[in-house]
Amino acid sequence: MNTVISTTLISVLGAGLIGMLFHYLRDLSTRFASLEQAVNNLDTKVTGAIKDLESNVTGAIKDLETNVTVELKAVETQFEGHG
């Protein structure tokens, strides 16, 4: 085969491979950006869920505290009446 033809084929194939590499790297960058956005969204959702759970638990504890206080006052009133 002629040297000029061989050099041309190698150059064209090399340029094609370099083009494919750049395309792959650009696609990979886009996917990483998308993944980063998904992780940020997940972080926001998890943080919101934790805050909601914390509010629910705090409310339940306050309700329990109120109920226990009322019950203790009722028991105290019963003992005062018998004493």
C-alpha positions in Angstrom: 0.0 0.0 0.0 1.2 3.5 -0.7 2.6 5.4 2.2 0.4 8.4 1.5 -2.7 6.2 1.7 -1.6 4.5 4.9 -0.8 7.8 6.5 -4.2 9.2 5.4 -6.1 6.2 6.8 -4.3 6.3 10.1 -4.9 10.1 10.4 -8.6 9.7 9.6 -9.0 6.9 12.1 -7.1 8.7 14.8 -9.1 11.9 14.3 -12.3 9.8 14.5 -11.2 8.2 17.8 -10.2 11.5 19.2 -13.7 12.9 18.2 -15.4 9.9 19.8 -13.3 10.5 23.0 -14.4 14.2 23.2 -18.0 13.2 22.6 -17.8 10.5 25.3 -16.2 13.0 27.8 -18.9 15.6 27.1 -21.7 13.0 27.6 -20.0 11.9 30.8 -19.8 15.4 32.1 -23.6 15.9 31.4 -24.4 12.7 33.2 -22.3 13.7 36.3 -24.1 17.1 36.3 -27.5 15.3 36.2 -26.4 12.9 39.0 -25.3 15.8 41.1 -28.7 17.5 40.7 -30.4 14.3 41.6 -28.3 14.0 44.8 -29.1 17.6 45.7 -32.8 16.9 45.2 -32.6 13.8 47.3 -30.8 15.7 50.1 -33.6 18.4 50.1 -36.3 15.7 50.3 -34.5 13.8 53.1 -33.9 17.0 55.1 -37.6 17.9 54.7 -38.7 14.5 55.8 -36.4 14.6 58.8 -37.8 18.0 59.8 -41.3 16.7 59.5 -40.5 13.7 61.6 -38.9 15.8 64.2 -41.9 18.1 64.4 -44.2 15.1 64.7 -42.1 13.5 67.5 -41.9 16.9 69.3 -45.6 17.3 69.1 -46.3 13.8 70.3 -43.9 14.3 73.3 -45.7 17.6 74.2 -49.1 15.9 74.0 -47.8 13.0 76.2 -46.4 15.5 78.7 -49.7 17.3 78.8 -51.6 14.0 79.3 -49.3 12.9 82.0 -49.6 16.2 83.8 -53.4 16.1 83.7 -53.4 12.5 85.0 -51.0 13.4 87.8 -53.2 16.3 88.9 -56.2 14.0 88.8 -54.4 11.4 91.0 -53.1 14.2 93.3 -56.7 15.5 93.7 -57.9 12.0 94.6 -55.2 11.5 97.2 -56.0 15.0 98.7 -59.7 14.0 99.0 -58.8 10.8 100.9 -56.2 12.4 103.1 
